[in-house]
Amino acid sequence: MIRFWLFLAYITATLAGTPPTVVRAQSPAVRALFEPYTGEWMGEFRIFTLNGALKSTIQVHQRYFWDGDTQKVVITDRYPDGRIEQSNALNYLDGDTPVCLVRKADGTVVRLIGQKQAGRLFWKNDAPQQQKYEIFKEYVDTIGGASLYFIDGLGVYGSGEHRTILIFEGRYRKVKR
């Protein structure tokens, strides 16, 4: 157990840099799980209200790459107002459980816990102390010869009269270099 907490502390510390430094994966199975995402992806991430109204569209560029046995991600978001934010992430396994540790542009660290079901990765960010719950489904597929990355999700924020529910949709194409 101490080894896990030291590993988690090390990962959190490495996310302070841009991009994160090398962290060794706990299992070789990490490559099999995350390899479909390796490469560069560009597209749109859309946020909808519960009644289906488009709230926001974010232009996204994500670059997934390996550093040893660790998959790293550099995420660049361009917002409608022209603002650009860059986040960094690490994908790894905690035993058999997929984990994505994200350091957002503002320094906030988010830990997503995942599971693979039916060829899809399901991610959960459950933060009751922040009145925040998010779940995402991600997968890569080839359609018409093009590699496409799909993200679908739901977020619940706040509680009672102040509760907001948002629906997420990301559609990215693999960038060929």
C-alpha positions as CSV (number, residue, x, y, z in Angstrom):
1,M,0.0,0.0,0.0
2,I,2.9,2.4,0.8
3,R,4.3,1.6,-2.6
4,F,1.0,2.7,-4.3
5,W,0.9,6.0,-2.4
6,L,4.6,6.7,-3.2
7,F,3.8,5.9,-6.9
8,L,0.8,8.2,-6.8
9,A,2.8,11.0,-5.1
10,Y,5.5,10.6,-7.8
11,I,2.9,10.8,-10.6
12,T,1.3,13.9,-9.1
13,A,4.7,15.6,-8.7
14,T,5.6,14.8,-12.3
15,L,2.5,16.4,-13.6
16,A,3.7,19.7,-12.3
17,G,6.0,20.0,-15.3
18,T,5.0,20.5,-18.9
19,P,4.9,17.8,-20.2
20,P,5.1,15.4,-17.3
21,T,8.3,13.5,-16.8
22,V,8.8,9.7,-17.1
23,V,6.8,7.5,-14.8
24,R,7.0,3.7,-15.2
25,A,3.8,1.8,-15.7
26,Q,2.9,-0.8,-13.2
27,S,2.0,-3.4,-15.9
28,P,2.9,-4.1,-19.5
29,A,-0.8,-4.4,-20.2
30,V,-0.9,-0.6,-20.2
31,R,0.4,-0.6,-23.8
32,A,-2.4,-2.9,-25.0
33,L,-5.0,-0.8,-23.3
34,F,-3.9,2.7,-24.4
35,E,-2.1,2.0,-27.7
36,P,-5.2,2.8,-29.9
37,Y,-5.0,6.4,-28.7
38,T,-1.3,6.9,-29.6
39,G,-0.8,9.7,-32.2
40,E,-2.2,13.1,-32.8
41,W,-5.9,13.9,-32.9
42,M,-7.8,17.0,-33.9
43,G,-11.5,17.8,-33.7
44,E,-14.3,19.3,-31.7
45,F,-15.5,18.8,-28.2
46,R,-19.1,19.9,-27.8
47,I,-21.0,20.6,-24.6
48,F,-24.8,20.5,-24.6
49,T,-27.5,21.3,-22.0
50,L,-29.8,18.5,-20.9
51,N,-32.5,19.8,-23.4
52,G,-30.0,19.4,-26.2
53,A,-29.0,23.1,-26.7
54,L,-25.4,23.6,-27.8
55,K,-23.6,25.4,-25.0
56,S,-20.0,25.5,-26.3
57,T,-17.7,24.0,-28.9
58,I,-14.0,23.6,-28.1
59,Q,-11.4,23.0,-30.8
60,V,-9.1,20.2,-29.5
61,H,-5.7,19.0,-30.4
62,Q,-4.5,15.9,-28.4
63,R,-1.1,14.2,-28.7
64,Y,-0.7,10.8,-27.1
65,F,2.8,9.4,-27.0
66,W,4.9,6.9,-25.1
67,D,7.8,7.6,-22.9
68,G,9.1,4.2,-21.9
69,D,6.1,2.4,-20.5
70,T,4.1,5.5,-19.7
71,Q,1.6,7.0,-22.1
72,K,1.5,10.8,-21.9
73,V,-1.0,13.2,-23.3
74,V,-0.7,16.9,-24.3
75,I,-4.1,18.5,-24.7
76,T,-4.6,21.9,-26.3
77,D,-8.0,23.4,-26.2
78,R,-9.1,26.5,-28.2
79,Y,-12.2,28.1,-26.8
80,P,-14.7,30.2,-28.8
81,D,-13.4,33.4,-27.2
82,G,-9.9,32.6,-28.7
83,R,-8.4,31.5,-25.3
84,I,-6.0,28.6,-25.6
85,E,-5.3,26.2,-22.7
86,Q,-2.9,23.3,-22.5
87,S,-3.3,20.4,-20.1
88,N,-1.1,17.3,-19.6
89,A,-2.1,13.8,-18.6
90,L,-0.6,10.4,-17.8
91,N,-2.4,7.1,-18.5
92,Y,-1.4,4.1,-16.4
93,L,-2.8,1.1,-14.6
94,D,-3.2,0.8,-10.8
95,G,-3.2,-3.0,-10.6
96,D,-5.8,-3.8,-13.3
97,T,-7.6,-0.4,-13.1
98,P,-7.0,2.2,-15.8
99,V,-6.2,5.6,-14.4
100,C,-5.9,8.9,-16.2
101,L,-4.2,11.7,-14.2
102,V,-4.8,15.1,-15.7
103,R,-3.2,18.4,-14.8
104,K,-5.4,21.1,-16.2
105,A,-4.1,24.4,-17.4
106,D,-5.1,26.1,-14.1
107,G,-3.0,23.5,-12.1
108,T,-6.0,21.4,-10.9
109,V,-5.3,17.7,-10.9
110,V,-8.2,15.4,-11.8
111,R,-8.0,11.6,-11.3
112,L,-10.2,9.6,-13.6
113,I,-10.8,6.0,-12.8
114,G,-11.6,3.7,-15.7
115,Q,-12.7,0.3,-16.8
116,K,-12.8,-1.4,-20.2
117,Q,-16.1,-2.9,-21.3
118,A,-17.1,-4.0,-24.8
119,G,-14.0,-2.4,-26.5
120,R,-14.7,1.0,-24.8
121,L,-13.0,2.8,-22.0
122,F,-15.3,4.2,-19.4
123,W,-13.9,7.0,-17.2
124,K,-15.4,8.3,-14.0
125,N,-14.5,11.5,-12.1
126,D,-16.5,11.3,-8.9
127,A,-15.8,14.3,-6.6
128,P,-18.7,14.6,-4.2
129,Q,-16.9,17.2,-2.1
130,Q,-16.9,19.5,-5.1
131,Q,-20.5,18.5,-6.1
132,K,-19.1,17.1,-9.4
133,Y,-19.7,13.8,-11.1
134,E,-18.5,13.1,-14.7
135,I,-18.5,9.9,-16.8
136,F,-17.1,9.5,-20.2
137,K,-17.0,6.7,-22.8
138,E,-14.0,6.7,-25.2
139,Y,-13.0,4.6,-28.1
140,V,-11.1,4.6,-31.4
141,D,-12.7,3.2,-34.6
142,T,-11.9,3.1,-38.3
143,I,-14.7,4.4,-40.6
144,G,-14.2,4.8,-44.3
145,G,-10.4,4.3,-43.9
146,A,-10.1,7.2,-41.3
147,S,-9.2,6.7,-37.7
148,L,-11.7,8.4,-35.5
149,Y,-11.7,9.0,-31.7
150,F,-15.1,9.2,-30.0
151,I,-15.9,10.7,-26.6
152,D,-19.4,10.8,-25.1
153,G,-20.1,11.8,-21.6
154,L,-22.3,13.3,-18.9
155,G,-21.5,15.7,-16.1
156,V,-23.6,16.6,-13.0
157,Y,-22.5,19.7,-11.2
158,G,-24.0,21.2,-8.0
159,S,-27.1,20.0,-6.2
160,G,-30.7,20.9,-5.7
161,E,-31.9,24.0,-7.6
162,H,-28.3,24.7,-8.5
163,R,-27.7,21.4,-10.2
164,T,-26.5,21.5,-13.8
165,I,-26.4,18.5,-16.1
166,L,-24.3,18.7,-19.2
167,I,-23.8,16.2,-22.1
168,F,-20.4,15.9,-23.8
169,E,-19.5,14.8,-27.3
170,G,-16.0,14.7,-28.8
171,R,-15.2,13.7,-32.4
172,Y,-11.5,13.7,-33.4
173,R,-9.7,12.6,-36.6
174,K,-6.2,11.2,-36.5
175,V,-3.6,13.6,-37.9
176,K,-1.5,11.9,-40.5
177,R,2.2,13.0,-40.5
